[in-house]
Amino acid sequence: MTSIVLTHPHTHAGKPHKAGERLDVDGSTADWLIANGIARQPEPPPQGDSAPIEAKPTPTQRKESKS
């Protein structure tokens, strides 16, 4: 099976699907949908470490009063 993302509304196997939905279809169906502008390949997952990057707190600078 090949994953595709619909770029237009489409009825597949008798069921209506909206643009943006992801479907798993056989390779020849995926090729046909992509060639006819009805679907596209899904975005690849981000590369690298799959763990989310946590932002480090920014140190706060304190201003000393001039007294």
C-alpha positions as CSV (number, residue, x, y, z in Angstrom):
1,M,0.0,0.0,0.0
2,T,1.1,3.5,-0.7
3,S,0.1,6.6,1.4
4,I,-1.1,9.7,-0.5
5,V,-2.7,13.0,0.6
6,L,-5.7,14.2,-1.4
7,T,-5.4,17.7,-2.9
8,H,-9.0,17.7,-4.1
9,P,-12.2,16.0,-2.8
10,H,-12.4,12.5,-4.2
11,T,-14.6,9.4,-3.9
12,H,-12.6,6.3,-3.3
13,A,-14.2,2.8,-3.0
14,G,-17.6,4.5,-2.8
15,K,-16.7,6.7,0.1
16,P,-16.3,10.5,-0.3
17,H,-13.0,12.0,1.1
18,K,-12.1,15.6,1.6
19,A,-9.0,17.4,0.4
20,G,-6.1,17.0,2.9
21,E,-7.2,13.5,3.9
22,R,-4.5,10.7,3.9
23,L,-5.4,7.4,2.2
24,D,-3.5,4.2,1.8
25,V,-4.1,2.8,-1.8
26,D,-2.3,0.4,-4.1
27,G,0.7,1.7,-6.0
28,S,-1.1,2.0,-9.4
29,T,-4.0,3.9,-7.9
30,A,-1.6,6.2,-6.1
31,D,0.3,6.8,-9.4
32,W,-3.0,7.6,-11.2
33,L,-4.2,10.0,-8.5
34,I,-0.9,11.8,-8.4
35,A,-0.6,12.0,-12.2
36,N,-4.1,13.5,-12.4
37,G,-3.5,16.1,-9.8
38,I,-6.0,14.6,-7.3
39,A,-3.3,13.6,-4.7
40,R,0.3,14.1,-3.7
41,Q,2.9,12.2,-1.8
42,P,2.8,12.9,1.9
43,E,5.5,15.1,3.5
44,P,8.4,13.1,4.9
45,P,8.7,13.0,8.6
46,P,11.4,15.4,10.1
47,Q,14.8,13.9,10.2
48,G,17.1,13.7,13.1
49,D,16.2,13.0,16.7
50,S,12.5,12.4,17.1
51,A,12.4,13.8,20.6
52,P,10.9,17.3,20.8
53,I,13.4,20.1,21.5
54,E,12.7,21.9,24.6
55,A,13.4,25.6,24.8
56,K,15.9,26.6,27.5
57,P,14.8,29.6,29.6
58,T,16.5,32.8,28.7
59,P,18.4,34.3,31.7
60,T,16.9,37.5,33.0
61,Q,19.2,40.5,33.4
62,R,18.7,42.6,36.4
63,K,19.5,46.2,36.4
64,E,21.0,47.5,39.7
65,S,19.7,50.9,40.9
66,K,22.2,53.7,41.0
67,S,21.8,54.8,44.6
